[in-house]
Amino acid sequence: GTLAQLRELTVWFNTHGIYISGKTTATMQAYLQTYLADLQARAARIHLHNQLGWKDDHSSFVLGHSIHNADGTTIDNTGSVSTINGFQKRGDLDTWKRVMELYGRPGMEPYQFAIAASFGAPLMTFTGYEGAVIAMVSAEGGQGKTTALHAINSVWGNPQDTGLQANDTPMAVLKRVGAYGNMPVTLDELSNATGAQV
């Protein structure tokens, strides 16, 4: 029993350069058992999410590698899938606001609507609808659609990492759409895609 385990523990410590004996061994054994029980309890509470958005009956929200809870606490979600890496805070908020002010001019209403939809995407779950599709179409290129997509994606993270391209493989697109959950999904240059890609 316990005495044999204590001897084995003493031998293990001694072979690893930690010299203990007598009552110290029993104290160390009790400490390790308590510590391991605590680690097991913590591990049971940790749940990595590989899909962004609402969880636990809307009491928590996964954004990138963070889980934001209704009680104001934030839990690390590091270790989740790499497709959500772009959803993290970067840059300067004041600079972002100045860039967004460019869309405040007359004639920019379609872009304003699309950017507002980015903020609204996580709220779709409360409407009873599964989602919505917004298509930004123009007869000519150079109208600012790609720039607007970057603005849409910048609401939630790095626009270079979160947007999809029409030349992405179908599997990559499906993987991201699944991982994005309640977040907006943008797809650029769709006019250049084939019918099979769409």
C-alpha positions in Angstrom: 0.0 0.0 0.0 0.8 3.5 1.0 4.2 2.7 2.4 5.4 1.1 -0.8 4.0 4.0 -2.8 5.9 6.4 -0.5 9.1 4.5 -1.1 8.5 4.5 -4.9 7.9 8.3 -4.7 11.1 8.8 -2.7 13.1 6.8 -5.2 11.5 8.7 -8.1 12.4 12.1 -6.6 15.9 11.0 -5.7 16.6 9.7 -9.2 15.5 13.1 -10.5 17.8 15.1 -8.2 15.2 16.0 -5.6 16.2 14.5 -2.2 13.4 14.0 0.3 12.9 11.5 3.0 10.6 10.6 6.0 7.6 12.8 6.7 8.6 15.1 3.8 7.7 12.3 1.4 4.2 12.0 2.8 3.7 15.8 2.7 5.0 15.9 -0.9 2.6 13.0 -1.8 -0.4 14.8 -0.3 0.6 18.0 -2.1 0.9 16.2 -5.5 -2.4 14.5 -5.0 -4.1 17.8 -4.2 -2.4 19.5 -7.1 -3.4 16.8 -9.6 -7.0 16.9 -8.4 -7.0 20.6 -9.0 -5.6 20.2 -12.5 -8.2 17.6 -13.3 -11.0 19.9 -12.0 -9.7 22.7 -14.2 -9.3 20.5 -17.2 -13.0 19.4 -16.9 -14.0 23.1 -17.1 -12.0 23.8 -20.2 -13.8 23.4 -23.5 -12.2 24.6 -26.7 -14.5 25.9 -29.3 -13.8 25.6 -33.0 -16.7 27.7 -34.1 -17.1 31.4 -33.5 -20.2 33.0 -32.1 -22.8 32.3 -29.4 -22.4 29.3 -27.0 -24.2 28.0 -23.9 -27.6 29.5 -24.6 -26.2 32.9 -25.5 -24.3 33.2 -22.2 -20.9 33.2 -23.9 -19.5 34.4 -27.2 -16.4 33.0 -28.9 -14.3 35.5 -30.8 -11.0 34.2 -32.1 -9.0 32.7 -29.3 -11.2 34.2 -26.5 -14.5 33.2 -24.9 -16.4 36.2 -23.6 -18.9 35.3 -20.8 -22.0 37.2 -19.8 -20.5 37.8 -16.3 -17.7 39.8 -17.9 -15.0 37.2 -17.7 -12.9 36.1 -20.6 -11.4 32.6 -21.0 -8.6 31.7 -23.3 -9.6 29.6 -26.3 -6.1 29.1 -27.6 -5.7 25.7 -29.2 -8.8 26.0 -31.3 -8.7 25.7 -35.1 -6.4 27.9 -37.1 -9.2 29.2 -39.3 -10.2 31.6 -36.6 -6.8 33.2 -36.1 -7.7 36.4 -37.8 -10.4 37.3 -35.3 -8.3 39.3 -32.8 -7.8 42.9 -31.8 -5.1 44.6 -33.9 -4.3 48.2 -34.7 -5.6 51.4 -33.2 -9.3 52.1 -32.6 -9.0 55.8 -33.4 -7.3 55.1 -36.7 -10.0 52.6 -37.5 -12.7 55.1 -36.7 -11.1 57.7 -39.0 -11.0 55.2 -41.9 -14.7 54.3 -41.2 -15.6 58.0 -41.4 -14.8 57.9 -45.2 -18.0 55.9 -45.6 -20.0 58.7 -44.0 -20.3 60.7 -47.2 -23.4 60.9 -49.4 -23.5 58.1 -52.0 -21.8 55.7 -49.7 -25.1 54.2 -48.3 -24.7 50.8 -49.9 -21.3 50.4 -48.2 -22.6 51.8 -44.9 -25.3 49.1 -45.0 -22.8 46.3 -45.7 -20.5 47.5 -42.8 -23.5 47.8 -40.5 -24.5 44.2 -41.5 -21.0 43.1 -40.2 -22.0 44.4 -36.7 -25.4 42.8 -37.0 -24.2 39.4 -38.1 -23.9 38.0 -34.5 -27.5 39.3 -33.8 -29.1 37.2 -36.6 -29.5 34.3 -34.2 -32.1 36.4 -32.3 -34.2 37.1 -35.4 -35.3 33.5 -36.1 -33.5 33.5 -39.5 -30.5 31.3 -40.2 -28.7 34.1 -42.0 -28.7 36.5 -44.9 -26.8 37.1 -48.1 -25.8 40.6 -49.2 -24.4 40.9 -52.7 -22.4 44.0 -53.6 -22.5 44.1 -57.4 -21.5 46.8 -59.9 -21.2 46.8 -63.7 -17.6 48.0 -63.5 -14.6 47.2 -61.3 -12.9 49.8 -59.2 -16.1 50.8 -57.3 -14.7 50.1 -53.8 -16.3 46.7 -53.2 -13.1 45.0 -52.2 -12.2 47.9 -49.9 -15.6 47.7 -48.4 -15.1 44.0 -47.7 -11.9 44.8 -45.9 -13.8 47.3 -43.8 -16.5 44.7 -43.1 -13.9 42.2 -42.0 -12.0 44.8 -40.0 -14.9 45.1 -37.6 -14.0 41.7 -36.1 -10.3 41.3 -36.8 -7.6 41.4 -39.4 -9.3 41.7 -42.8 -6.4 40.0 -44.6 -7.0 36.9 -42.6 -10.7 36.7 -42.3 -12.0 37.3 -45.8 -12.5 34.5 -48.4 -11.5 34.7 -52.1 -13.3 33.1 -55.0 -10.2 31.1 -55.8 -10.2 29.5 -52.4 -10.9 25.7 -52.7 -14.5 24.7 -52.0 -13.3 22.7 -49.0 -11.5 25.8 -47.5 -14.6 27.9 -48.0 -16.8 25.3 -46.3 -14.4 24.9 -43.5 -14.3 28.6 -42.8 -18.1 29.1 -43.2 -18.5 26.3 -40.6 -16.0 27.8 -38.3 -17.3 31.4 -38.5 -20.6 30.5 -36.9 -22.4 33.7 -36.1 -19.7 35.9 -37.7 -20.0 37.5 -41.1 -18.5 35.6 -44.1 -17.2 37.7 -47.0 -16.3 36.3 -50.4 -14.5 38.6 -52.8 -14.2 38.5 -56.6 -17.2 36.2 -57.1 -17.8 37.6 -60.6 -14.6 35.8 -61.7 -15.7 32.5 -60.3 -17.2 29.6 -62.3 -20.7 28.4 -61.7 -19.2 25.3 -60.0 -17.2 27.4 -57.6 -20.3 29.5 -56.7 
